[in-house]
Amino acid sequence: MSLALAIAGAGGRMGRALLEAAAATEGVRVGAALEAAGSPWVGRDAGDLAAGAKGVTIGSDIAAALKASDVLIDFTRPEGTLVHLEACRAAGRKIVIGTTGFKAAEIEKIRAAAKDIAIVFAPNMSIGVNVTLKLVELAARALGPAYDVDVFEMHHSLKVDAPSGTALKLGEVAAQARGTTLEADGVFARHGVTGERKAGSIGFSVARGGDVVGDHTVYFAGPGERIEITHRSNSRTTYAQGALRAAQFLASRSTGLHGMDDVLGLA
């Protein structure tokens, strides 16, 4: 029996990529497609967004969507995702969360829900990005405090949060490998006379423009040399494929909060 997926934000760029990937992946199918009430896509056939999803009517009723699905995949906005999370919790459905921009208190709500349902929550579902996270962890641990760490990221002009969730995760991984936290050592703005760089700090810089899907580079700058670990996304397909693997991973889980490390066997 195929795994039925509900796709939130079906009319968006990521939603369309998810519909296309689900329709083309063996063992899964599109059970429901969701859009916000008032969206011009509500009531239309999902086949207008992705040919393989033909026959599924795009709706705005989360409860109805969950009845027709086993797992919800959500790459929308924090406020919408949290509403969907509670609906999944009430219905006993699993959820893959690729949404970024959550506040600390909102992440705690996700942790609490994982006591009742199975969740994969990751700032980036790309398989390549998650391998990059492992490389950054290895480099930060091996190079130590003698190497300064900075994270650069660039995304399309419509992205609303900064730094990206992936950039923050890269910084968190580097910080943890060095025995510290971003709360203690993260530097998120530089302007004017800033003085010398604080030893052990982890800096962030952000660019927005065009239709860039997502570029991330972590710099390790040390005495006489520099190491750069870079990942560039050329298509949202990579995120969609990772999300589908996450949904399939959840098929055999009933509760718990999982990351892409668990999905990919990197933990």
N, C-alpha and C positions, 0 to 999 in steps of 0.2 A: 504494500500500500504506500502511495506517495505521501510525502510530508506537505501539508497544506500551509501556505504562508500568507499572512496578511501584510501588505506593504503600505506603510503610512507615508503621507506626502507624495502620493503616486504621481501627481502632476509636475513635481519638481525635477531638477536635473538628476539628483540621486535616485529619486523614486522611479524615474523612467529606466535608469540603468539597472535597478533591482528587478523591475518587471521583466526586462529583456533577459537578464541573467537567469531568473527563476524559470521563465518559459523555456529556456534552452538547456537547463540542467536536469539530467536524469535523476529521478527519485524525488523531485519536488514539483510542486505546481502552485499557481497563484490561486489561493482560496478567496481572497478579498483584496480590494484596493480602496484606500481611504484618502479623502481630502477634507479640508476644513469646510464647515457649512458656509455656503455662499460662494464657494469656488465655482468657476465656470465649468470645471470638469465633473462636478457631481451630477450623477444621472447618465453620464456618457459611458460608452463601452471602453474598457481599459485597452482594447485592441487599437484604439485611436492613438495610444501612447506607445504601445509595444505590440506588434502583430501577434506574438505568441500568447498574449494575455486575452485574446478575443473571447467574448462570452462572459466576462466578469464585469458587472456594472459597478462603476466607481460610486462609493457612498460616503456618508459622513457619520454614520452610526457605529461607534466603536464596539458596542455590545453585539450588534448583528455581525460585524466583521469577525469578531473572535469566535462566534458560534460556528463560523464556516472555516476556521483555521486552527492550526496547532501551535504556530509560533508567529508572533508579530515582529517585524523588522522596522525599526524607527530611526530615521536620520533627520528628524525635524528640528524643533526648537525646544529648549528646556521646559518651558511651561506646558507645551503640548505633550511632550514625552512623559512628563510626570502624571498628567491626566490619563494617558494611555497605560502607564505603569500600574496605576491603581485599578483600572479596568481589568487588566491582565490578572492582577492579584485576586480580584473578586471572582473572575471567571475561571481561575486555575490554569491560565495559559502562560506559556513561556515567552520571553521577549529578548530580542537582540537590540542593544542600544548603541548606536553609533553617533548619537547627538553629542555635541560639545558645548562648552560654555556654562556648565553647571557650577553653582556655588557649593561651598562645603556642606551646608545644611541640606541641600538637595541631593548631594551624593549620599548622605546618611539615609535619606528616604529610600534610595535604591538599595542600599545595604540591608535596610530593614525589610524591604519587600522580598529580598532573596532568601529570607527565612521561610517563606511560603511558596515561592515559585523559583524556577531555574532562570537565571539571567546571564547573558554574556554582555559585558559592558567594557568598551574599549574606545579610546579617543581616535583610533585609526584601525580599520579592519583590514588594511592592505597586508598581504603576506610579506611583501618586501619590507614594509615599514617595521613590522614586528621582528624581522631578522635584523634590521638596522638597530633596533633598540638593544638587542643582545650584543651587537658589535660595540655600541656605545658603552654599555655596561662593562664589557671586557676592557676597553681602552681606558676608561676612567679608573678602573681598579688597578690596572697595570702601570699607568703613567703617574698616578698620584698627584699630589698638590703642586708639584713643580711645573705642571702644565696648566695654563689658563684655559677655561672652557667658555665658549660662547655658542649660542644657538641662533641661527638665522632661518627665517621662513618667509615664503611668498605665496600668496593665494590670489584668486580672482577678485575683482573689484566689488563683488556683491557679498563677500564674506563679512559677517557682522561682529565676530569676536576676535580678539587679538591679545596675546599671541594665540596661535591655534592650539587646540587640544593636543595635537601631536607634538608640537614644539615644547609645550609644558611637560608632556610625558618624557620626552628626550632629556629635558633638564632634570626632571625628577629622578630618572634612572641614573644619570651621571652623579647627581647629588648623593643618592643612596649608596652608590658604589664607593663614594669618598667619605661616607659616614656622616653626612650632613643632610639638610633639607633645603628646599627652595625658599621656605619661609625665613630661614636664617641667612641664606647666601644668594638668593636670586636678586638680580638687578634688571628691572624692566623698563627703565628709561635713562637716557643719557642726554643731557643738554647743558650747554654753557660750560663754565669752569667746574668740572667735576672732581678735579684732583686726580691723583694716581689711582690706579686700579687697586681695589681692596683684595688682598691675598685670599684665595679660596672662593671668590665670587663667581657666579655663573650668570653671564649676561645674555640678554635676548634682544634681537632686532627683527623688525617686521616690515614687509613690503606688501602692498596691495595694488593690483592692476590687471587689466585685460581679462583673459579667460584662463589664467594659470590654474591648473587643477590642484597642484600642491608641490612645492619644493621645500626641502628641509636639509640643512647642513649643520653639523656639529663640528666646531673647530677646537682642536687641542693644540695650543701654541706653547711651545717650550723652548728651552735654550737651544738655539741653532736649528730648530726644525718645527714643522707644523704638520699635523695630521688632520685631514678633512674627511668626514664620513657623510656622504650625501645620498639622499633618496629623492628621485623626481617621479611624480605621477603624471603620465601622459593621458590617462583616461580614467573615468570613474568606474570602469569595468573592474579594475583591480580591487576597489573597495567592495563592490557588489559580490564578487566571487568570494572574498573573505567573509562577508556577512552570511552568504549561503552556507559556507563551511561551518560557521558558528551556529546557524540554525540546525544543521544536521547533527552537530555535536550535542545540542540540547535535547535532541530526540530521546536520548537514553538517560537524561537527568531529570529529577523531579524538583530539586531545590538547589540553592547555592548561587553565589556570585562568582563568575568565571571571567577570565581575561583571554585574550588571543594567545597568550603563552600556553594556556591549557588546551585551547582548540588545536594549536599547531604542534603540541608536544614539546614545547621549548622550556617549560617550567622545570 
